[in-house]
């Protein structure tokens, strides 16, 4: 199994040796047309005993207030709410939204619920930073996994079950005030870079303005495009943006290795280089199993038959391997060498961290 995982993890390390042109639409966003974040407090009902347990005061209070709204009065101290979970609901309203538009919402547990699987979000108002209600959210929660608990502490879980989504579960009630650009377009790079900003400005001037110096790179993260007179009429800004979006640019990038320790994912860019270094690896596997053992008392005694869990621990260490990396080795060379050692993605993380510490990794190391 570790061998299969190592192939999957190392596949992410092999980068292309040439650059692919990317549309300006995918590299920048227009200043003043950002998404508007909203948030709210709600309740997820219909859980199979996996909701908030006793001690979560705000869940019982919220349910009591909701029932009172429907004319039902129940003492808060007599509530047993194993099928209800208090959640925080978040969403983002896009600048193109209008009243009645649908948006996706994210539901996150706030109390001590074990899972939101199978639950339904009750109608929840979502407010913006000004305190106004912009979205109403409601619908079944999708978590894309499960959480099953058996006896003797055994547990099987797939994905994270305390955060879910309600696809198109939010309805826009009020449209935020977005400031649409008029005289000047400011294109904000999603990944600021001086080289990429200059290339975008040059490509815009060459494609739309016959090589005239109209667009310019203000800084690493901003490209300024003054709006020509022919585009200042009604609908002209939209036509100008549509023309800009399809211009292709070859973006530059920083030598960077990104590591996600939670998922065991390692991704490296094409400019990553490695100095001469030796890499040794030993794969140690530890397995812990629990076997129930039945203990019976002697005949005619007053003892009771009990089931006692017995832990079994096995450890397996594969022979250590060593690989010498030449100077200026590429990521593909490192991938082949580590693949020969049979490392897993988890081991890759430790190896990259060690290469960075010794100074052999010529790239920025980002740990998520």
N, C-alpha and C positions, 0 to 999 in steps of 0.2 A: 504493500500500500504506500509506503514511504517513497518507493521508487517512482510510482505513478505521480504522486504529488510533486516530486522534484521536477519532473518533466513539465508539469503544468506551470509551476512557478518560474522555471527558467525560460519558458516560452515568452513570458512578459519581458525578459531582459534583452531579447534580440531585436535591435532597432533597425530601421531602414538606413541605407547608406546614402540616400538621396532625399531631398526635401520635396514635399507635395504642396502646390499652391493652395491657399485657403481663401475663401471669400471674406471680404471686409465685414460682411454681416456676422460672421462667426468670430471675428477678432475684436469687435468694438461694440459698445452700446452708446446711445445718444443721451447726453446729459439733459436732465429734466424729464426723462421718460422712464424713470426707475419704477420698479414694483413697489406697491404700498403695503407694508406688513400690518396685519390685524391679529388680535388675540382675544380669547374668551375662556370662561370657566364653564364646564358642562358636566353632564352625567352620562355614563355608558351603562345601559341596563341589558338584561337578558343573559348575563354570564352564568356559567354552570358552576356556581359555588366558588369562583376564583376572584370575586370582587374584594373590595376593602373589608378588612376584618374589624373587630371591635377595637376601639381606641382612636379611630379616625373621626374626630368630632365634626369636621366640616362636611363630610359626606352625609352623615345623619341630619345635620342642620339643613343642607341643601335639599334633601329628599323631603323633609318636613315642610320646608317653604314651598316646594313644588306641589305637594299634596294639598296644602292650604289654599293654593291658587285654584285648585279644582274642587274646593269646598269640603275637603276631607281633613279632619283634625286627628292626629295620632301623636301621643306622647313620645318625645324623642328618645327617652330612656328605654322604651319597650321595642325599639326597632332592631331587627337582626338582618343586616343588609349584606348578605354574602353574594348576592347577584347584581350588585351595583358598585360602580367604581367612579370616583371623582377624577376628572381629567382636565388637562389644559389643551385647548384647541387653537391651532395656529394656521394661518393661510397668508397668501400674498395676492393682492389685486393687481393685475397687469395694467399698464397704461392704456391698452386698447379695449378695456372692459367697459360695458355699458350696463344700465340697470337690467337685471334679469340674467346676466351672464353667469356661467357656472365656473367655479374654481375648485381645485382639490384642497382638502384640509388634512392636517396631520393631528392625530390624537395621541396624547402622552399621559400615562398614569401619574397621578399626583399623590395618591395614598400608598397603601401597602398591598394592593392587588397583586395576584400572582400571574394573571393573564387577562388580556382583553379579547380573547378568541370567542367568536360568535356573538359579540355584543353589538348593540345599536346605540348610536349617539342621539340623544334627545336634542330638540331644537335649542341651539346655542347662539346667542348674539355675539358677534366678533367686533370689537371696537378698535379704532386707530389711536394714534398718539394724541389726538385731540379729544378723545373720550366719546366720539360719535360712533354710532353703529353703522358699519358699512356692509357686513355680510351676516347672513343667517345660515348656520350649518346644521345638518341633520342627515342621518342615514346609517346603513350597516358598516361596521368597521372591518377592514381587511388587514390582517397582520402577516399573511404569507408564511405561516408556520404553525406550530403547535407546541404545547407544554403539557406533558403527561407525567404524573407522579404515581408511583406504585409503592408497595409496602417496603419496609426495611431501608428506607432512604433512597431507593432506586428512582431515577428521574431521567426522562428522555425529552429533550427540547430541540426544536429546529427553529432557527432564526430567533429574533428578539421579540417576545410576545407582549411587551408592555408599551409598545409604540405601534400605532397602526395608521392607516390612511382611509379616508372616505373619498373615493374618486368622484369628482364633480358633486361633492356633497355640500358645497357652499353656494349660495345664491346671492349675487351682489344686490344690495338694497339701495346703496348710495354710492355714486361714483366720486372718487377723490379728485381734488383739483390738481390736474397735471399741467405744468407750465410747458406748452409746446414752443419749440424754438422758432424765432422769426427772422432775425437778421444774420445770425451766426450759428453754425452747427459746431458743437463741441463733441468730438468722438472720443470716448473714454476707452482705452484699451483694457481688455479683461485681464491681461498679463502685461503690465508695463515693461517696455523695453525700448531703448533709444533707437536701435537699428530697425526694429519693426515699425516704430512710429514714423521714421523718415521714409521707409519704403512705402508705407500707406499713403503718405502725402505725395510722394512722387508718382505713385500709380494713379491717384485721383487726378492730379494735374495732367498727366499724360492721356488719360482716358476721357475726361470730361472737358478740360479747358485747353486743349491743344498745346500742352507743355507750358502754359503760363504759370507763374508762381502764385497761385490762388490759395491752395491749401498749404498749410505749414505745420510742422511738428513743434508744438509749444514746449513740451517736455516729454519725459519717457512715457507718460500715461495719457497724453492728450494730443489730438490732432484737430486743429481749428480750420473750418471751412466757411469762409464768408459766403452768404447766399447771393448769387447774381440777381440782377433785376428781373430777368425773364422767369425766375422761380419764385418771386415774391407775391405773385397773384394767388388767389384762392386755389388751394390744391397743389400749388407749386412745390411746397416743402415736401409733400408726400412723393411727388415725382422725382425730386432731387435725391431723396433718401433711397427710393427704389433703384435709381441709377447707381448710387454708391454701393449698395449692398452686394451687387454681383461682380464688382471688380475683384480680381484675384491677386493675392500678394503672397510671397514666400516669407513666412515669419521666421525670425531668428529665435533661438531659445537658449536658456542657461543650462549648463551641464548639471543635472540634478538627478538624485536617486530618492524616490519616495517609498517609504516603508510604512505599512499598516500592521502593527503588531497584533491587533485584535483578530485580523483575518488571515495573517500570514502572507500578505501580498507584497511583492517587491516589483517596482517598475522603474526602469532607468531610461534616460534619454539617449539620443544618438551621439551626443558630444562627450559622453562620459569616457574618461581615460583612466588607466590604472598603471601606476609605476611598478617597477620590479618588486615582487613580494613572493613569499612562500606561504601557502595555505595548507594547514593540516586540519583534519576533520575526523572525529570519532562519533559515531551514531550510537547513542545510548537510549534504549527503549525500556521504560518501566511500566508494568501493567499491575494494576491492583484489582482483584476480584473478591467478591463476597459470596460465600457459600453458606446456606442455612444448615446448622447442625442440631439435631433433636436430642435433647438430654432427658432421659427418663430416670425417675427415682427408684431405689431398691424396692423389691416386693414388700407389701404390708407396711410400707412407711407412709408418712403423711405428706410426703413431697408431691410436687406437681410437675407434669411434663412441660418443659419449656423449649422454645426454639432460640438458639443462640447463634448470631452471625459470626462466621469465622473468616477472617481476612487472609487472602493469599496474594503474596507479592512476588513477582518474577522480574528479573532484570536481564537484559540481553545487550551486550556491547559488541558492535561490529569492529573488525580490525581498523585501526586508524590509517588514513591515507594522507599523502602529501603531494601538493602540486605547486610547481614553481611558475609564476607568471612573469613573462618578459616585460621589459620596459615598453611604455606606450601601448599596452594591450587594450583592445577594445572590449566592450561589454560582451560581445559575441564570443570572444576568446575566453573570457572569464566564465561565461555560461557553459561552454564546452568542457572546460577544466573541472568546474564544480559538478557538472552532470556525471563526469567520469568517477567522481568520488561518491556519487549516489546521495547527495544531500537533499534535505526536504526544505520547503519554503521557510520554516521556522529557523533552520540552521543558516539559511541565506541571510537572514536578518542579523544574526550574530556575526557572520563573516564580514558583511558590509560595514557594520559598526567597528569591527576590529581593523579593517582596512583604513577606515577614516581616522581612527586613533593613531595608527602607525604612520599616517601621512601618505599612504599609497593610493588613496582614492582621490582623484582629481575632479571632484564634483561636490556640489552642495548636498548634504544628507538631510532629508526631511523625514521626521518620524511623526506619524499621525496617531 
